[in-house]
Structures are given as structure tokens and as C-alpha cells.
Amino acid sequence: MTPDYPASLPSFRAPSLGREAAGMASDLLEGSRPSRILGVWPSEEVMAHYCLQKRHMFKGAVCELGGGMTCLGGLMVAISADVKEVLLSDGNEKSIQNVRALIERNRQAGKFGSTRVSSSLFLDQYRGSLVDAIRRLLQPNGMALVFAPLRGETLRLFCQLAQQSGLCVSQHQQYDAEVWDVHLKMLREGKQAYDENIHYPLLITLTKGPQPDRHAQ
Ligand SMILES: C[S@@+](CC[C@H](N)C(=O)[O-])C[C@H]1O[C@@H](n2cnc3c(N)ncnc32)[C@H](O)[C@@H]1O
């Protein structure tokens, strides 16, 4: 299903993001699902798939915020899209070390030659700073993609904050046919196996001006 891509990455940077982000990382580590910080969250996998499908929409500089242990979505953009630079970021130093190691290993294996957000919206104290970071990073004609499940009120609160900060916000439920099919199949398995409130990532697009239609199917 995944096409082959040339073995070259555009320039890659993975900075560590300072004290607040370190606090965030430890909140997550002490949270109810500590093992998740060591793996890939479903939103990141869905975002990676989406980025591959929509690789033509990525131009210029792309930044992934909160890419976690793999920054999978950002790396898919880096290997498949015609972009100049991809900045992979996370506040957790361990994530950055792991992503550096992944890139090095793939480089040695000959897979790589050398934004977008899938971060946590569910911790109340960090939603404001995420909106602020997106607003500061976004070019006037750029677009931020956020993949996150509803998780109670948390996604709605994030969208509300983003709107209050002056961003144009749009929410998409059916953004990819394959992902939607899997979602419908999982729903049939029952709530014990799949709870869309925490498992199905919605796509939120954020822009500074009116939204173009380029994310539509
Ligand atoms: C829920 S995890 C998701 C990780 C990854 N996107 C995935 O889906 O596998 C959220 C990530 O965002 C990072 N993060 C959250 N808030 C942050 C902040 N304010 N600054 C930097 N990183 C942050 C955390 O360290 C963590 O790796």
C-alpha cells in the first residue's frame, strides 16, 4: 500500500522545546497510560497515512509539533513530499533521541538520505500554549492539521480557543475513505473494542485566513 520514495530527506531538525514542554512530557509519563508515550498513538498513524495520501499539498517548510517517539507523520512528509524543510519536534528529550536514532538507522539501511500536529489536546493546562505555538508558526497562507479524537469536551475546547485566537477552524470527520472504512468496521465490533470518543481521530484544519479546499477528498 505504501509507495516507494526516493532515499533523500530534506534538511531535518529536531530541537528540544524547553521547560514547559518538559513539564508536559512528565505529565504524560505520570498519566494513566504511561506506556503510550513509548509507542505510536493511533492519531499519529492516521496522520502518517493521510500525509502520504495528500503528499502533494505539502510545500516549502513543514513542522510537526508533538511528534512523540516516532514523528511518523513528519517523516512521511519528509520522504514523500516535495518540501524544502521538515522540522520534527517534541518536548520530550527521549522522543527526540529516539527519532534521531530512527533516522540514523534508516539512513544506514539506505531508506533516508539525509508540519503538522498530532499532539495532546486533553491536558487542560497545555491547550492554550499549543494554540499559541500554531498561531506563531503558521505562515499567512499555511495550514495546520491536527489529528485528535473528541475525548469528551477536549477537542471542542481546543477549537474554541483556536477560534478565539483569531484562527479559522474547520472540523472533518470523513477525510480519508480507507480510514473511514476501518472506523465503520471497528464500530461494529462494539464499544469494548473501539470507543470512537477516544479512538477515532478527527481532522481539524487551522488557517489564518479563509480555508482553501485542498484537504477535501
Ligand atoms: C499524546 S502524545 C502523541 C505523540 C505522537 N504524536 C503520537 O501520536 O504517537 C503527545 C506528544 O506531544 C508532546 N507535547 C505535548 N505538549 C507539548 C508541548 N507543550 N511542547 C512540546 N511537546 C509537547 C508530548 O511530549 C508527547 O510526545
The ligand as a Gaussian input file, in Angstrom:
#p B3LYP/6-31G(d) Opt

LIG

0 1
 C       -0.280000      12.115000      23.111000
 S        1.426000      12.174000      22.731000
 C        1.366000      11.889000      20.996000
 C        2.695000      11.592000      20.391000
 C        2.661000      11.318000      18.882000
 N        2.113000      12.444000      18.164000
 C        1.871000      10.080000      18.593000
 O        0.667000      10.234000      18.301000
 O        2.424000       8.981000      18.652000
 C        1.709000      13.930000      22.782000
 C        3.120000      14.360000      22.497000
 O        3.175000      15.769000      22.467000
 C        4.273000      16.242000      23.219000
 N        3.864000      17.553000      23.732000
 C        2.686000      17.867000      24.279000
 N        2.643000      19.164000      24.662000
 C        3.828000      19.683000      24.329000
 C        4.386000      20.976000      24.466000
 N        3.728000      21.970000      25.054000
 N        5.610000      21.169000      23.979000
 C        6.286000      20.155000      23.385000
 N        5.823000      18.898000      23.252000
 C        4.612000      18.660000      23.731000
 C        4.496000      15.176000      24.287000
 O        5.840000      15.119000      24.747000
 C        4.094000      13.890000      23.569000
 O        5.174000      13.244000      22.942000

